[in-house]
Structure formats: C-alpha cells, structure tokens
Amino acid sequence: MLLCIDVGNTNTVLATFDGDKLVHSWRIRTDPRATADELALTLRGLLAGDNVQITGVALCSTVPQAGRELHRMLERHYGGVPNVVVGPGTRTGVHLAIDNPKEVGADRVTNTLAAYTLFGGPAIIVDFGTSTNIDVISGKGEFLGGAFAPGIEISIDALAQRAAQLHKVEPVKPRSVIGKNTTECLQSAIVYGFAGQVDGLVTRMIAELGGSVAAVVATGGLAPVVIGECATVTHYEPMLTLIGLRMIYEKNV
C-alpha cells in the first residue's frame, strides 16, 4: 500500500491507499523535536495495529525540521521503499502563476492538484488549519495565489492570553448568534465570524475570476467547525492533501 504523510504545523495526518481507495487514516500531533528513530517507532506502531505493508511513501511538510527528520526516517528505516518528498523539482503538473514560486508551501501545491483533478476549475480551496489558507486555481489548473488568515485555534488562544476576563472555549456552534454569556459570545464570533471572513474573501475572489467557479472546496482539521455556516463552500474533502500526495506519487514513481 501507498503511505501518504501530510505534516502540518499542528497535526500530522497519514493515510494508506490501495490504488485510489483510501484504506486507513491517522492523525497525530506534529512534534518538530521528534527524531527519525522516534518517528519510525510511531509509524511502526500505527501500521502494525492495522497490519499494513508499505510499498511506497509520499510526503509533504510545512514544518522544515519535522520534514527533514521524516526524510531521514525514510532513508534509514524504509530505504528499499520508493518515496516522493514534495518540493522543488518534484513533478506535480501544477504551474505556479505567482511572483515567487519558491514561497509556495508543498501542501498548497498538493491541494491544487487534487482539487483541480476532482472538481475542475476555476476553483477555490479553503484549508482550515493552523492558519486559514484560501487558494485559487485557474480554469487551466494553475495556482494563482490566495490569502492567509490566523487560524481558529490561534485566534482562540491569542484572545484568551491577551484579554484578562476571557478564556479558551470549545469551538462549537452556540445557541444563537447573539451570545447570552461569555462562552457563547466567544463561540458566536468563532463560528459565524470565521464563516463571514471566508465568505467575504471567497466572494471577492470569485468576482476577480469572472463571476463563477466550478467548486469551493473546504478541507483541514477545523473545517467542520465553520463550513456549515459558509454560504460559499460547495464541497468538503477532509483528505484533499493526502489525495493530492497519492496523485503526485503516481506522477513520479
């Protein structure tokens, strides 16, 4: 089976594919201090639990130190297994139509390939992770750029740290938009505020693209918190990056 690994700033998501069918998936905390040997032990524990035999690996990382250790782990513990680490020089089929292509994270390129292949273009991806990334794909599948905003958890943490009488709350939908207590006031801003932010940006991007898109695709670990209130989101694909990694592996191996 093909193992795909998406290393994010907060969590690392892994999945195995048998052809184009996703078979197993796991989510673990990203620890930039973990060594190659520690990562190998973690991976072996996950794979052993589901009796998985790996025949190939595809990896992308937004955390350079964690990405380097994972690459070392593959060389040291899985040296006989073909692997693709997404980075400069990797064949993706995605043209980066921006000022400095070297600035684009591997996950954004991977998401672009997956979204365009699955839904066509033009399209917009909303990735709810440590940051909220909104990326735009042309009708030809080109990566056109996008927008970044602080993520949901970062915003919750920052407000709790900077406001003496506010506290961290669970990011869930409150009883009403008008909060009746401090917790509900915070939750209202989290759910409806972030939904409004996404809808506002996406609406403006669609206008710049000519007025219509094939899809607005939500992904990321925090997407379920908000997408039910996002008027512009048309599709939800939680495994978008992993699907893109599978596609990139097939292009390179």
N, C-alpha and C positions, 0 to 999 in steps of 0.2 A: 504493500500500500504506500501511497504517497503521503508524507507528513508535511503539512504546511504550518509555519510558525510566524505569527504576527506579533512583534514586540512593540508594545505601546508604552507611553510614559508611566501609566498606572498599572495596567494589566498586560499580560501576555496571553494571547489566545492561540490554541493549537487545534488542528483538525486533521483527520486522515481521510483520504479519498480512495475509493476503488473505482477507477475511471473517473467519470464526472459525478459520481454519487458520494456525498459526504456520509461517512460511516460513524466516526467518533469525533467528539469535540471536548475541549477542556479550557478552563480559564484559571490562570494563576497570577499571583502578584509579581510584577516586574521588580527585580532587585538588581540594580546596577553593580552591586558589590559581589554578586554570586560568581564563583569561579567556574571554569569549564567543567571541572570534575563534579562540582556541586550540581550544575545544570544537568550533567549526564545522569547522575543519580535520580534527580527529579523526573527526568524524561523516562528513564527505565521503569520507574515506579508507575507512571501513568500508563505506559504501553503494556506493562506486564499485567495490569489489572484487567485489561480488555484483550489480552493475548494477541497483540498487534505485531506483525512482522513488517519492518520498513524496507521499501525498495528504492525510495528516493526522498529527498528533502528539498523544500523551497522555503526561503526565509526572507523576511524584510524587517527592518528595525528603525525606529525613530530615536532610539537611545544608543548612541555610538558605543559606549563601554559594554553594555549588555550584548549588543550585536557582535562586537569583537569576540567576547567570551563564547558566545554561541557558535561562532565560526570556528574558534579553536576546538570547541567540543566536537563539532562535526569532523574536523581533521583528525582528532585524537581517538575518538570513540566510534566514529562511523566512517572511517577512511575509505572503505570499499563501497560506500553507498553514494550514487550520483547526487549532487546537490547544486542548487542555484541560489545565490545570495543576491538579491536585487540591489543594484547600484549602478554607477556609471559604467557603461559598456554592456550592460545586460540587454538582450534583445527583448523588447516589450511590444513593439509595434505602435507605441504611443508617441506622437510628435508633441513636443513641449513648446507651445507657441507663446512664450513669455520672455521677459528681459534676460533672466539669468537661469537657464535650466538646471544648473548645479544646486540651486536653492531648494528645489522641489523634493520633498520627502518621498522615500520609496513607497510608503503606504498610499500617498495621493496618486502616484502613477499607477500602482496596482489597482486601486479603486476605479480609476478612469477606464482601464482596460475592461474590468469586469462589468461596470455599469453600461459601457457602450456596447459590449458584446451581448448583454442580457436584454437591454431596453432600447438600444439605438440612440440617436442623437438628433438635435442638441439635447443635452441632459444636464441636470444639476445634482450633485451629491451633497448631502448634509451628514457629516460624520460627528456624532455626539460622543466625544472622548474627553481627555484631559482639557483640550481646547475644543471649541465647536468650529469645525472646518467646513466651509461651503465652497465647493469646487465646481467649475463649469467646463463642460465638454461641448465641442462644436459638433455640427452635423456630420463632419468627417471623422470624428473621433479624436480630435486634437484637444490637448489640455490647454485651456485658455487662461487659467488663473482662478482667483476666487477671493475669499475673505476669511479672516480668523477672528474669533471672539473668545474671551475667557470661558472655560467650560463650566458646567453646572456645579460640580463639586468644588472647583476652585473658587467660584463665586460664593458658595455657602461658607466655605472655610474662611475666606477673607472677611466676610461680613461679621462672622462670629468673633474673629480675632480683633477687629477694629472697632466694634460697637459694644460698649460695656454691658448693655442690658439685653443684647440679642445672643442667641445661642444656635448651635447646629440643629437642624431639623431633618427629618426624613423627607426626601424629595418625592412626595406623593400629592395627588390632586386633593385640594381642600373641599369643604362642603360647598363653598361659593367663592366667587371672585373677591367679594368683599369679606375679608377675614374678620372673624369675631374675637380672635385672641392673637397673641404674638405669633404662636406657631402657625396658625392659618394665614396670617398676613405674610409671613415669610414663604410659605408654600404657594400662595397665590402668585407672588412675584416670580417664584422659580418656574412654575408650570406655565402660567399664562404670559409671563414676561419673556421667557425664552422662546415660547411659541410665536409671540408677536415679533421678536427680533428676527427669527428665522423667516417668517412670512414677509416681513418688510424687506429684508435683503434679497430673498428669492424673487419677489415680485419685481424689484428693480432690475435684477439680473435678467429675468425673462424679457423685460422690456428692451434691454440692450441687445438681446439675442434676436429681436424681431417680433416678439409678442407671443411665442408659443414654444414649448419644449416637448420632447417625447416622454420624459419622465423626470420627476424629482424624487430621488432615492435617498431614504434615510438609512443610516447604519450606525454602529457604535454602541458601546455598552449602556449608555444612558439614554438612548433613543426612546425606549418605552415610556420614560417619564413625561415626554413632551409631545410625541408625534400625534397622539390622539387629539390634540388641540391645534395642530398645524394645518391650516387650510390648504397650503400649497403642496404638501408632501403627498405623492401619489403611490409610492411603493416603499416597502420596508424589507431590507435584506440584511439581517444581522451578520451573515458570514461573507459579506461582499469582498473584504480584503483577502480572505482565505481562498475564495473562488478565483480571484484575480491571481493569486500566487500559483494556483493549480494551472491556470492558463499560461502564465509566464514560464513555468517549468516545462510545459509541453512545447513551447516555442524554442526552448534552449537545450533540451535533452532528448 
